[in-house]
Amino acid sequence: MKKALHSLAVTCLCLSAIHAQQSLLNLETGKHKIYTSVAEGLKKPADVVILNLRNTEMAVLPEEIGVFQNMVFLNLMKNTLTTLPASLYRCQALREINARQNNIAQLSEDIAQLRDLVALDFSRNQLTTLPRAFGKLPKLEVATFTENKITTVPKEIGRMRSLKNLSLNDNQIAALDFSFAGARNLTMLSVANNRLRSVKGITKATALTELNLHNNQLRQLPDDIGRLRHLRGLIVSNNQLERLPESLCELEQLESLTISFNPMKQAPKNLHKLKRLKVFIAVDVPFSEAEKARIRQALPADCDIRF
């Protein structure tokens, strides 16, 4: 039940990320040959723009990778890599790296040399932390690190002006205790399935439209969450919330609110201000029948309400 409801609630978040990634590299295969091995590319290094090494049982990325000075897209997905060679950071034309489903345990601070990077996907690896150098990537828009072992997030990420979508789902993060004031363009932040006890500074990311904090250990949300005036989707299900801040009702753009599996007994008093709310999911929240009736009356008539 929990998984089904969560999947429904995050649909808009997933679509946002997919659409963002698809638009990052508008490369037409008719214009660029897709190289499928380093050896093939070494015959004409200057011609390598797209290198697809997906699912090639590669355990080591050859040092020769550094000769591909015009490489824009690198796909390393579904291999057994444990590290990346220093020579990779000489490929300064790179705009996107997909290293999903490997065994990479650490990323070098030298990643700061790839100043044209727009998208990174290091999901399903063995990362325990992220390099501070991410804060020096001036064009990075999409960063995906789901299903790792990350325990801490460097404060430099909160200063990235270009960052739009950040996914840290399924890690071991206990706190986001730094200011997102520099992340002026961050629109999607997903930190579901972690160990979060606090999310201090998150309300300074005032461009946020989607925020997913599902399945953590939060006992409270920031009292000033109403500052996120552009927020359209908020998921805080499966936490330890006993109340929601009254300022949540100032989120005039909010369309979807999921608060299921929390021990709260009352919703905010001014729910009637959420005039654009289309979905309200509060399954297994111990509201009394009278409180449920009040919520139904307060929310828009066409709102999909689920208790």
Secondary structure as GFF3:
##gff-version 3
##sequence-region A 1 307
A	DSSP	alpha_helix	2	9	.	.	.	ID=ss1
A	DSSP	alpha_helix	11	24	.	.	.	ID=ss2
A	DSSP	beta_strand	34	35	.	.	.	ID=ss3
A	DSSP	alpha_helix	38	42	.	.	.	ID=ss4
A	DSSP	three_ten_helix	45	47	.	.	.	ID=ss5
A	DSSP	beta_strand	50	52	.	.	.	ID=ss6
A	DSSP	three_ten_helix	63	67	.	.	.	ID=ss7
A	DSSP	beta_strand	73	75	.	.	.	ID=ss8
A	DSSP	three_ten_helix	86	90	.	.	.	ID=ss9
A	DSSP	beta_strand	96	98	.	.	.	ID=ss10
A	DSSP	three_ten_helix	109	113	.	.	.	ID=ss11
A	DSSP	beta_strand	119	121	.	.	.	ID=ss12
A	DSSP	three_ten_helix	132	136	.	.	.	ID=ss13
A	DSSP	beta_strand	142	144	.	.	.	ID=ss14
A	DSSP	three_ten_helix	155	159	.	.	.	ID=ss15
A	DSSP	beta_strand	165	167	.	.	.	ID=ss16
A	DSSP	beta_strand	188	190	.	.	.	ID=ss17
A	DSSP	three_ten_helix	202	204	.	.	.	ID=ss18
A	DSSP	beta_strand	210	212	.	.	.	ID=ss19
A	DSSP	three_ten_helix	225	227	.	.	.	ID=ss20
A	DSSP	beta_strand	233	235	.	.	.	ID=ss21
A	DSSP	three_ten_helix	246	250	.	.	.	ID=ss22
A	DSSP	beta_strand	256	258	.	.	.	ID=ss23
A	DSSP	three_ten_helix	271	273	.	.	.	ID=ss24
A	DSSP	beta_strand	279	281	.	.	.	ID=ss25
A	DSSP	alpha_helix	289	298	.	.	.	ID=ss26
A	DSSP	beta_strand	304	306	.	.	.	ID=ss27
###
